[in-house]
Amino acid sequence: MSTDGRATRWESHRATRRQELVADALRAIRRHGAGVGMEEIAAQAGVAKTVLYRHFGDRAGLYAAVVEQVHDRIHGELVAALTLTEAADMGHLARAMADAYLSLVERDPEIYRFVLVRPAAGPAGEMDPAGALPDLIGEHVATAIAEHLDGRGIGSALASTWGHGLVGFVRASADHWMAHEPQTPRAEVVDRISRLFTPAFSGALPLD
């Protein structure tokens, strides 16, 4: 029993340490930019590079952990936004997703650039093939759309195409927004996206 307790404590310690190292990685990305190296991340964490490799396997493993945390943040913001309106309002879904996505771009542009450049899987083989940020968000949005369609008695086969298509459109809009100065206010860009997708969803659904 004591051995099991030690193992549980060790696993808890490892999980906590990984979270701390991911937080240090985010700080290093903000400081050095999206092209940050493992040496700079290790220096930010105050550890040797071997510590990063022990916890994440390779750069791809660290990348996957950073993507997971960034996705969790956007996912939380999206869920919070969706609780403030009627579940059947798919126009609000588009607005909430666009606002959450563009908020990350505006708040953490270097982290956004970092998570969009997925490294090749290294020797550790820890790179999830579906681990890129737009893919993860697309799956979540597709699930939300499917739930909405099911709630109206409509087949949910359209959900994957609509969900990933919406995220792809928002990503392209975000990339264009980042690349041009002076930047249009985020709220205005979100409104432009909403003005397109709100009537698009309404027109694509049968009338009740």
C-alpha positions in Angstrom: 0.0 0.0 0.0 2.8 2.4 0.9 4.4 1.6 -2.5 1.2 2.6 -4.3 1.0 5.8 -2.3 4.6 6.7 -3.3 3.8 6.0 -6.9 0.7 8.2 -6.7 2.6 11.0 -5.1 5.3 10.7 -7.8 2.9 10.8 -10.6 1.2 13.9 -9.0 4.7 15.5 -8.7 5.5 14.8 -12.3 2.2 16.3 -13.5 2.7 19.4 -11.4 6.3 19.7 -12.7 5.1 19.4 -16.3 2.6 22.2 -15.7 5.4 24.4 -14.3 7.6 23.7 -17.3 4.8 24.4 -19.7 4.3 27.8 -17.9 8.0 28.5 -18.3 7.8 27.6 -22.0 5.0 30.1 -22.5 7.1 32.8 -20.8 10.1 31.9 -23.0 7.9 32.1 -26.1 6.6 35.5 -25.1 10.2 36.7 -24.4 12.1 35.2 -27.4 9.3 34.7 -30.0 7.8 31.8 -31.7 11.2 30.5 -32.9 12.4 29.9 -29.3 14.8 27.1 -28.8 14.9 24.4 -26.2 18.0 26.0 -24.7 16.1 29.3 -24.1 13.1 27.4 -22.7 15.5 25.5 -20.3 17.2 28.7 -19.3 13.8 30.3 -18.5 12.9 27.3 -16.4 16.3 27.3 -14.7 17.0 23.7 -15.7 19.2 21.7 -18.0 17.7 20.7 -21.4 17.8 17.1 -20.3 15.0 17.9 -17.8 12.8 19.0 -20.6 13.5 15.9 -22.6 12.8 13.7 -19.6 9.4 15.3 -19.1 8.4 15.8 -22.8 10.5 13.5 -24.8 11.4 16.1 -27.5 10.4 19.4 -28.9 7.3 17.8 -30.4 6.2 16.6 -27.0 6.7 20.0 -25.5 4.8 21.6 -28.4 1.9 19.2 -27.8 1.8 20.2 -24.1 1.8 23.9 -25.0 -1.0 23.4 -27.6 -3.1 21.5 -25.0 -2.9 24.3 -22.5 -3.6 27.0 -25.1 -6.6 25.0 -26.4 -7.9 24.5 -22.9 -7.9 28.3 -22.4 -9.8 28.9 -25.7 -12.1 26.0 -24.9 -12.9 27.5 -21.5 -13.6 30.9 -23.0 -15.8 29.4 -25.6 -17.8 27.3 -23.2 -18.2 30.3 -20.9 -19.5 32.4 -23.8 -21.9 29.8 -25.0 -23.5 29.5 -21.5 -24.7 33.2 -21.8 -27.1 32.6 -24.7 -29.6 30.2 -26.1 -28.0 26.9 -27.1 -29.8 27.0 -30.4 -28.2 30.3 -31.5 -25.5 29.1 -33.9 -24.8 32.7 -34.9 -23.6 33.3 -31.3 -21.5 30.2 -31.6 -19.6 31.7 -34.5 -19.2 35.0 -32.7 -18.0 33.4 -29.5 -15.5 31.2 -31.3 -14.1 34.1 -33.3 -13.8 36.3 -30.3 -12.0 33.6 -28.2 -9.6 32.8 -31.1 -8.8 36.4 -31.9 -8.4 37.2 -28.2 -5.6 34.7 -28.1 -4.0 36.3 -31.2 -4.3 39.8 -29.7 -3.1 38.8 -26.2 -0.3 36.4 -27.1 0.7 36.8 -30.8 4.0 34.9 -30.3 2.3 32.0 -28.6 -0.2 31.9 -31.4 2.6 31.8 -34.0 4.3 29.0 -32.0 1.3 26.7 -31.8 0.6 27.1 -35.6 4.0 25.7 -36.6 3.7 22.0 -35.7 7.1 20.2 -35.5 7.7 16.8 -37.0 7.4 13.9 -34.6 10.8 13.2 -33.0 12.3 10.0 -31.7 9.9 10.0 -28.8 7.0 9.8 -31.2 4.8 11.9 -28.9 3.3 14.1 -31.6 -0.5 13.7 -31.8 -1.4 13.9 -35.5 -4.6 15.8 -34.5 -2.7 18.0 -32.0 -2.6 21.2 -33.9 -4.6 24.0 -32.3 -7.0 24.7 -35.2 -7.7 20.9 -35.5 -8.6 20.7 -31.8 -10.8 23.8 -31.8 -12.4 22.6 -35.0 -13.4 19.3 -33.3 -14.9 21.2 -30.4 -16.9 23.5 -32.6 -18.0 20.6 -34.7 -19.2 18.9 -31.5 -21.1 22.0 -30.4 -22.8 22.3 -33.9 -23.7 18.5 -33.8 -25.4 18.9 -30.4 -27.4 21.9 -31.8 -28.4 19.9 -34.9 -29.4 16.9 -32.9 -31.4 19.1 -30.6 -33.5 20.2 -33.5 -33.9 16.7 -34.9 -31.5 17.4 -37.8 -28.8 14.9 -38.8 -25.4 16.0 -37.6 -23.4 14.9 -40.6 -22.9 18.5 -41.6 -21.2 19.4 -38.3 -17.7 18.4 -39.1 -17.6 20.3 -42.3 -19.2 23.4 -40.8 -17.1 23.3 -37.6 -13.7 22.9 -39.3 -14.7 25.3 -42.0 -15.7 28.0 -39.5 -12.4 27.6 -37.7 -10.4 27.7 -41.0 -12.2 30.9 -41.9 -11.5 32.5 -38.5 -7.8 31.4 -38.7 -7.4 32.9 -42.1 -9.0 36.1 -40.9 -6.8 36.1 -37.8 -3.6 35.6 -39.8 -4.6 38.5 -42.2 -5.5 40.7 -39.2 -2.1 40.0 -37.6 -0.2 40.8 -40.8 -1.6 44.2 -41.5 -1.1 47.5 -39.7 -2.8 49.5 -38.4 -4.9 46.7 -37.0 -8.6 46.9 -37.1 -10.2 46.7 -33.6 -10.8 43.1 -32.7 -14.5 43.7 -32.0 -14.9 44.9 -35.5 -13.3 41.9 -37.0 -15.4 39.6 -34.8 -18.5 41.5 -36.0 -17.6 41.0 -39.6 -17.2 37.3 -39.1 -20.5 37.1 -37.3 -22.3 39.1 -40.0 -21.3 36.4 -42.5 -21.9 33.3 -40.5 -25.1 34.2 -38.7 -27.2 34.5 -41.8 -25.2 31.6 -43.4 -26.2 29.2 -40.6 -29.8 30.5 -40.6 -30.1 30.0 -44.4 -28.6 26.5 -44.2 -31.0 25.2 -41.6 -34.6 24.2 -42.3 -37.3 26.4 -40.7 -38.8 25.1 -37.6 
